[in-house]
């Protein structure tokens, strides 16, 4: 009898494995079924048995072969941004969810920021992440549902720039009244520059213009516009900048919605007038600029005064000024006539004599007051001197009293106990002094 190996055949042992069908994995016809009275013994003995890795690889081949590309819509949740730069998130609806990954290399064309809760439509391919046996979508293209990617990116950028205060009205500057030189950032061949130059020449031909030519649409246009704004800021004699272009589709005007243009306008030290498209067109540049003009022609009219209107206004102001001067002079003349009619001005010598008499009277009154004050102060001083003399020790000496002082200390002797027999003392009299020696002392001599 031919010997056979009893047991399941490993996947890969057979030259070619039979495909799976609706009844399950293929059976090996070369292996007889082992039976017992109670049924099949080792029912897997005639089946192909896979390892987990082999089964996962088989599922991966089936998924990637049957669904090479899929379009899926859903809501982003559990968004993660690891240091690798790849984006991992879950795409879900009300009943199901599937893991998704957007590799860093596929993010270059992404115009907006992914965030949890954002509904999107994506294109990708199904694959299996073998270490966990999970199927996932490798995202190749992604766009927001219900709103264009560019529009969503613009709204997200508006929110971010508004938080930085770039749109604040407090920082916007007024345009110069009479600019001498205007810088223009636009296409050198478009209708915008022709309209601007025609308006400036018609309104005030003396104004100088400096054009920085740029592309106003297409790849790299935004960078050129921003560079033009920065370059014209290097000229100290430019009074105002016009940044704009003629009308076009939303895509044509999109360069003026780029962040690099908005930040260049914000950083400009020269007042900026935005003039993009037609009156119904609004761009990010309009929000940042110091003044928004609905069209390039309107921008030129806003920044340049009409010479004829300006001269007419100056003439009107000159007439008004002459009228006001005549009115002021008439009022002054009337006041002067009233002053001349007063008696003091009609008879100046009499007025001087009156003031002189008044002055003499005041001087006389002041002299009398000073004399009376001196007399009173002299009497007060004499009274104080009399009281002082009465209290002076010299007055006592004059009445026959004397002062005895101990020598050599000079201390006044008030008691016999202050001196001893044989000591010298000095006696001060009203007229002169006497030196004595104590011969005897007692309470009474």
C-alpha positions as CSV (number, residue, x, y, z in Angstrom):
1,X,0.0,0.0,0.0
2,X,1.2,3.5,-0.8
3,X,2.1,5.4,2.3
4,X,0.4,8.8,2.8
5,X,1.0,11.5,5.4
6,X,-2.0,11.7,7.6
7,X,-3.0,15.3,8.6
8,X,-3.9,18.6,7.0
9,X,-1.8,19.9,4.1
10,X,-0.2,23.2,4.8
11,X,-0.9,26.1,2.5
12,X,1.9,26.2,0.0
13,X,2.6,22.5,0.0
14,X,0.4,21.8,-3.0
15,X,1.6,22.9,-6.4
16,X,-1.5,25.0,-6.8
17,X,-4.2,25.5,-4.2
18,X,-7.8,25.1,-5.3
19,X,-9.8,28.3,-5.1
20,X,-12.3,28.9,-2.3
21,X,-16.0,28.5,-3.1
22,X,-19.3,29.0,-1.5
23,X,-18.8,25.8,0.5
24,X,-15.6,27.1,2.2
25,X,-11.9,26.3,1.7
26,X,-10.9,23.7,-1.0
27,X,-10.7,20.0,-0.1
28,X,-7.7,17.9,-1.1
29,X,-9.0,14.9,-3.0
30,X,-5.9,12.9,-2.4
31,X,-6.5,12.7,1.3
32,X,-9.2,10.2,2.3
33,X,-11.7,11.3,5.0
34,X,-11.1,9.6,8.3
35,X,-14.5,8.4,9.7
36,X,-15.7,6.8,12.9
37,X,-19.0,5.4,13.9
38,X,-19.8,8.8,15.3
39,X,-18.9,10.8,12.2
40,X,-15.9,12.3,10.6
41,X,-12.7,12.1,12.5
42,X,-10.5,15.2,12.2
43,X,-12.9,17.0,9.8
44,X,-10.1,19.4,8.8
45,X,-7.9,16.6,7.6
46,X,-9.0,17.1,4.0
47,X,-8.9,21.0,4.2
48,X,-6.2,23.5,3.4
49,X,-5.2,25.2,6.7
50,X,-3.7,28.8,6.6
51,X,-1.6,30.6,9.1
52,X,-2.8,34.0,10.3
53,X,-0.2,35.7,8.2
54,X,-1.1,33.6,5.1
55,X,-4.8,34.3,5.6
56,X,-4.2,38.0,6.0
57,X,-2.1,38.1,2.9
58,X,-4.8,36.2,1.0
59,X,-7.4,38.7,2.1
60,X,-5.1,41.6,1.2
61,X,-4.7,40.2,-2.3
62,X,-8.4,39.8,-2.7
63,X,-9.3,43.3,-1.5
64,X,-6.6,45.0,-3.5
65,X,-7.5,42.9,-6.6
66,X,-11.2,43.3,-6.4
67,X,-11.3,47.0,-5.3
68,X,-8.3,48.7,-6.7
69,X,-9.9,52.1,-6.4
70,X,-12.9,53.3,-4.3
71,X,-14.7,56.6,-3.7
72,X,-16.1,56.9,-0.2
73,X,-17.9,59.7,1.7
74,X,-18.0,60.1,5.5
75,X,-17.1,62.1,8.5
76,X,-13.5,62.5,9.8
77,X,-13.0,61.5,13.4
78,X,-10.0,60.5,15.7
79,X,-7.6,62.6,13.5
80,X,-4.0,62.1,14.5
81,X,-0.8,63.9,13.3
82,X,2.3,62.0,14.5
83,X,5.8,63.3,13.9
84,X,6.1,61.2,10.7
85,X,3.9,63.7,9.0
86,X,1.3,61.1,7.9
87,X,-2.4,61.7,8.8
88,X,-4.4,59.0,10.4
89,X,-8.1,59.2,10.9
90,X,-11.3,57.2,11.0
91,X,-14.0,57.7,8.3
92,X,-17.4,57.0,9.7
93,X,-21.1,57.3,9.1
94,X,-24.0,56.5,11.4
95,X,-23.5,52.8,11.2
96,X,-19.9,52.0,10.3
97,X,-16.4,53.2,10.3
98,X,-13.1,52.4,8.5
99,X,-9.6,53.4,9.3
100,X,-7.9,55.7,6.7
101,X,-4.4,57.1,6.2
102,X,-3.2,60.0,4.1
103,X,0.6,59.7,3.7
104,X,2.8,62.8,3.8
105,X,3.6,62.6,0.1
106,X,-0.1,62.9,-0.8
107,X,-0.7,66.0,1.2
108,X,1.1,68.5,-1.1
109,X,-2.0,69.2,-3.1
110,X,-4.3,69.5,-0.1
111,X,-5.7,73.0,0.0
112,X,-7.4,72.9,3.4
113,X,-6.8,71.6,7.0
114,X,-8.4,68.3,8.1
115,X,-10.3,68.4,11.3
116,X,-12.6,66.2,13.3
117,X,-16.3,66.5,12.2
118,X,-15.4,67.5,8.6
119,X,-17.5,65.6,6.0
120,X,-15.4,64.6,3.0
121,X,-15.4,62.6,-0.2
122,X,-12.2,60.7,-0.8
123,X,-10.6,58.5,-3.4
124,X,-8.3,55.7,-2.4
125,X,-7.5,52.0,-2.5
126,X,-8.3,49.3,0.0
127,X,-5.5,47.6,1.8
128,X,-4.9,45.5,4.8
129,X,-2.6,46.5,7.7
130,X,-1.1,43.1,8.3
131,X,0.2,43.5,11.9
132,X,-3.3,44.1,13.2
133,X,-5.3,42.4,10.4
134,X,-7.3,45.5,9.8
135,X,-8.4,46.8,6.5
136,X,-7.9,50.5,5.7
137,X,-8.2,53.0,2.9
138,X,-4.9,54.5,1.5
139,X,-6.2,58.0,0.6
140,X,-5.0,59.4,-2.7
141,X,-7.4,62.3,-3.1
142,X,-9.6,64.1,-0.6
143,X,-12.1,67.0,-0.8
144,X,-14.7,68.5,1.5
145,X,-18.3,67.5,0.9
146,X,-20.7,70.3,0.0
147,X,-18.0,73.0,-0.3
148,X,-15.0,73.3,-2.5
149,X,-11.6,72.6,-1.1
150,X,-10.3,76.0,-2.1
151,X,-13.3,77.8,-0.4
152,X,-12.9,75.8,2.8
153,X,-9.2,76.6,2.8
154,X,-10.0,80.3,2.4
155,X,-12.5,80.2,5.3
156,X,-10.0,78.4,7.6
157,X,-7.3,81.0,6.6
158,X,-9.7,83.9,7.3
159,X,-10.4,82.6,10.8
160,X,-6.6,82.2,11.5
161,X,-5.7,85.7,10.2
162,X,-8.6,87.4,12.0
163,X,-7.3,85.9,15.3
164,X,-4.0,87.6,14.6
165,X,-5.7,91.0,14.1
166,X,-4.7,91.4,10.5
167,X,-8.2,92.6,9.5
168,X,-8.6,95.1,12.4
169,X,-9.9,98.5,11.2
170,X,-7.9,100.3,13.8
171,X,-4.6,99.6,11.9
172,X,-5.9,100.8,8.5
173,X,-4.4,104.1,7.3
174,X,-5.8,107.1,5.4
175,X,-4.7,107.8,1.9
176,X,-2.5,110.8,1.3
177,X,-4.4,113.9,0.1
178,X,-2.0,114.8,-2.8
179,X,0.2,111.8,-3.7
180,X,3.3,112.6,-5.8
181,X,4.1,109.0,-6.8
182,X,2.0,105.8,-6.9
183,X,3.3,102.3,-7.0
184,X,1.2,99.7,-8.9
185,X,1.4,95.9,-8.7
186,X,-0.4,94.2,-11.5
187,X,0.0,92.6,-15.0
188,X,1.8,94.9,-17.5
189,X,-0.5,93.7,-20.3
190,X,-3.9,93.5,-18.7
191,X,-6.8,95.9,-18.9
192,X,-6.3,97.0,-15.3
193,X,-3.0,98.9,-15.9
194,X,-4.5,100.6,-18.9
195,X,-7.6,101.7,-17.0
196,X,-5.5,103.0,-14.0
197,X,-3.1,105.0,-16.2
198,X,-6.0,106.5,-18.2
199,X,-7.7,107.7,-15.0
200,X,-4.5,109.1,-13.5
201,X,-3.7,111.0,-16.7
202,X,-7.2,112.4,-16.9
203,X,-7.5,113.4,-13.3
204,X,-3.9,114.6,-12.5
205,X,-1.3,114.0,-15.1
206,X,1.5,115.3,-12.8
207,X,1.4,112.2,-10.6
208,X,4.3,109.8,-11.2
209,X,3.6,106.0,-11.6
210,X,6.0,103.1,-10.8
211,X,4.8,99.7,-12.1
212,X,6.0,96.4,-10.7
213,X,4.9,93.8,-13.4
214,X,3.6,90.5,-12.1
215,X,1.5,87.5,-13.1
216,X,-1.9,87.9,-11.6
217,X,-3.1,84.2,-12.0
218,X,-1.7,80.8,-12.2
219,X,1.1,79.0,-10.3
220,X,3.6,81.4,-8.7
221,X,1.4,84.5,-9.2
222,X,0.8,85.0,-5.4
223,X,4.5,84.9,-4.7
224,X,5.2,87.5,-7.4
225,X,2.5,89.8,-6.1
226,X,3.9,89.6,-2.6
227,X,7.4,90.2,-3.8
228,X,6.2,93.2,-5.8
229,X,4.6,94.8,-2.7
230,X,7.8,94.2,-0.7
231,X,10.0,95.6,-3.5
232,X,8.0,98.9,-3.9
233,X,8.2,99.4,-0.1
234,X,11.9,100.0,-0.6
235,X,11.1,103.3,-2.4
236,X,10.8,106.1,0.1
237,X,9.1,108.5,-2.3
238,X,6.1,106.2,-3.0
239,X,2.9,107.6,-1.3
240,X,0.4,104.8,-2.1
241,X,0.2,101.3,-3.6
242,X,-2.5,99.9,-5.9
243,X,-2.6,96.1,-6.0
244,X,-5.1,94.4,-8.3
245,X,-6.2,93.1,-11.6
246,X,-9.2,93.0,-13.9
247,X,-12.2,90.7,-13.6
248,X,-12.2,86.9,-13.9
249,X,-13.5,83.7,-12.5
250,X,-13.0,82.8,-8.8
251,X,-10.0,80.6,-9.8
252,X,-8.5,83.5,-11.9
253,X,-8.7,85.8,-8.8
254,X,-7.4,83.2,-6.4
255,X,-3.9,84.5,-6.2
256,X,-5.3,87.5,-4.2
257,X,-6.7,85.0,-1.6
258,X,-3.3,83.5,-0.8
259,X,-1.8,84.0,2.6
260,X,1.5,85.3,1.3
261,X,-0.3,88.2,-0.4
262,X,-2.3,89.0,2.7
263,X,0.8,89.1,4.9
264,X,2.7,91.3,2.4
265,X,-0.1,93.8,2.4
266,X,-0.2,93.8,6.2
267,X,3.5,94.3,6.4
268,X,3.5,97.2,3.9
269,X,4.6,100.6,5.4
270,X,2.8,102.3,2.4
271,X,-1.0,102.5,2.4
272,X,-2.4,99.9,0.1
273,X,-5.6,100.0,-2.1
274,X,-6.9,96.7,-3.3
275,X,-8.6,96.6,-6.7
276,X,-9.4,93.0,-7.6
277,X,-12.0,92.1,-10.3
278,X,-15.4,93.8,-10.3
279,X,-17.5,95.3,-7.6
280,X,-19.1,91.9,-6.7
281,X,-15.7,90.2,-6.3
282,X,-14.2,90.1,-2.8
283,X,-10.8,88.6,-1.9
284,X,-8.6,88.2,1.1
285,X,-6.5,91.2,-0.1
286,X,-9.6,93.4,0.2
287,X,-10.0,92.6,3.9
288,X,-6.3,93.3,4.7
289,X,-5.8,96.5,2.5
290,X,-6.2,99.9,3.9
291,X,-8.9,100.7,1.4
292,X,-10.8,98.4,-1.0
293,X,-11.8,99.7,-4.5
294,X,-14.4,97.9,-6.5
295,X,-12.4,98.1,-9.7
296,X,-8.9,99.2,-10.8
297,X,-10.4,102.4,-12.3
298,X,-12.1,103.2,-9.0
299,X,-8.8,102.7,-7.2
300,X,-7.1,105.4,-9.4
301,X,-10.0,107.8,-8.7
302,X,-9.8,107.2,-5.0
303,X,-6.1,107.8,-4.7
304,X,-5.6,110.7,-7.3
305,X,-7.5,114.0,-7.0
306,X,-9.2,115.5,-10.1
307,X,-7.1,118.5,-10.9
308,X,-10.0,120.6,-12.2
309,X,-12.2,119.7,-9.2
310,X,-9.2,120.5,-6.9
311,X,-8.7,123.9,-8.5
312,X,-12.4,124.6,-8.3
313,X,-12.4,123.7,-4.6
314,X,-9.4,125.9,-4.0
315,X,-11.1,128.9,-5.6
316,X,-14.2,128.2,-3.5
317,X,-12.1,128.2,-0.4
318,X,-10.3,131.3,-1.5
319,X,-13.6,133.1,-1.9
320,X,-14.8,131.9,1.5
321,X,-11.6,132.9,3.1
322,X,-11.8,136.5,1.6
323,X,-15.4,136.8,2.9
324,X,-14.4,135.7,6.4
325,X,-11.5,138.2,6.4
326,X,-13.7,141.0,5.3
327,X,-16.2,140.1,8.0
328,X,-13.5,140.0,10.7
329,X,-12.0,143.3,9.6
330,X,-15.5,144.9,9.6
331,X,-16.1,143.7,13.2
332,X,-12.7,145.1,14.3
333,X,-13.4,148.4,12.6
334,X,-16.7,148.7,14.5
335,X,-15.1,148.0,17.8
336,X,-12.4,150.5,17.1
337,X,-14.9,153.2,16.4
338,X,-16.7,152.5,19.7
339,X,-13.4,152.9,21.6
340,X,-12.6,156.2,19.9
341,X,-15.9,157.6,20.9
342,X,-15.2,157.0,24.6
343,X,-14.2,160.1,26.6
344,X,-11.0,158.6,27.8
345,X,-9.7,158.2,24.4
346,X,-11.1,161.5,23.0
347,X,-9.4,163.5,25.9
348,X,-6.3,161.5,26.8
349,X,-4.6,164.3,28.8
350,X,-7.5,164.6,31.1
351,X,-7.5,160.9,31.7
352,X,-3.8,161.0,32.5
353,X,-4.3,163.9,35.0
354,X,-7.1,161.9,36.7
355,X,-4.9,158.9,37.0
356,X,-2.0,161.0,38.4
357,X,-4.3,162.6,41.0
358,X,-5.5,159.2,42.0
359,X,-1.9,158.0,42.3
360,X,-0.9,161.0,44.5
361,X,-3.8,160.3,46.8
362,X,-2.8,156.7,47.2
363,X,0.9,157.6,47.9
364,X,-0.1,160.1,50.6
365,X,-2.4,157.6,52.2
366,X,0.3,155.0,52.3
367,X,2.8,157.4,53.9
368,X,0.4,158.3,56.7
369,X,-0.3,154.7,57.4
370,X,3.5,154.0,57.6
371,X,4.1,156.8,60.0
372,X,1.3,155.7,62.3
373,X,2.6,152.1,62.2
374,X,6.2,153.3,63.1
375,X,4.9,155.3,66.1
376,X,2.9,152.4,67.4
377,X,5.9,150.0,67.1
378,X,8.2,152.5,68.8
379,X,5.9,152.7,71.8
380,X,5.7,149.0,72.0
381,X,9.5,148.7,71.9
382,X,10.0,151.2,74.7
383,X,7.5,149.4,76.9
384,X,9.4,146.1,76.3
385,X,12.8,147.8,77.2
386,X,11.4,149.2,80.4
387,X,10.2,145.8,81.5
388,X,13.5,144.3,80.5
389,X,15.5,146.8,82.5
390,X,13.4,146.2,85.6
391,X,14.2,142.6,85.5
392,X,17.9,143.1,84.8
393,X,20.5,142.4,87.6
394,X,22.2,145.7,86.8
395,X,19.1,147.4,88.1
396,X,19.6,145.7,91.5
397,X,23.2,146.8,91.6
398,X,22.2,150.3,91.0
399,X,19.9,150.2,94.1
400,X,23.0,149.2,96.3
401,X,23.0,145.4,96.0
402,X,26.2,143.4,95.0
403,X,27.0,140.1,93.4
404,X,29.5,137.7,95.0
405,X,31.3,135.2,92.8
406,X,33.7,132.4,93.9
407,X,37.2,132.5,92.4
408,X,38.5,131.2,90.2
409,X,35.4,129.3,89.0
410,X,33.2,132.5,88.8
411,X,30.2,130.7,90.3
412,X,27.7,133.0,92.0
413,X,27.8,132.5,95.8
414,X,24.3,132.2,97.2
415,X,25.2,130.3,100.5
416,X,28.1,130.5,103.0
417,X,28.6,126.8,102.6
418,X,29.8,127.4,99.0
419,X,33.1,129.0,100.3
420,X,35.7,128.2,102.8
421,X,37.9,130.4,105.0
422,X,40.9,131.6,103.1
423,X,39.3,131.3,99.6
424,X,39.1,134.4,97.4
425,X,35.8,135.8,96.2
426,X,35.0,138.7,93.8
427,X,32.3,141.2,94.7
428,X,30.6,143.1,91.8
429,X,29.2,146.5,92.6
430,X,27.2,149.0,90.6
431,X,30.5,150.6,89.8
432,X,33.6,148.4,89.9
433,X,34.7,145.1,91.5
434,X,36.4,144.1,94.8
435,X,38.5,141.0,95.5
436,X,38.3,139.7,99.0
437,X,39.6,136.8,101.2
438,X,37.2,135.0,103.4
439,X,38.4,135.5,107.0
440,X,35.4,134.2,108.8
441,X,32.0,132.8,107.8
442,X,28.8,132.2,109.6
443,X,25.0,132.4,109.3
444,X,25.2,136.0,110.6
445,X,28.3,138.2,111.1
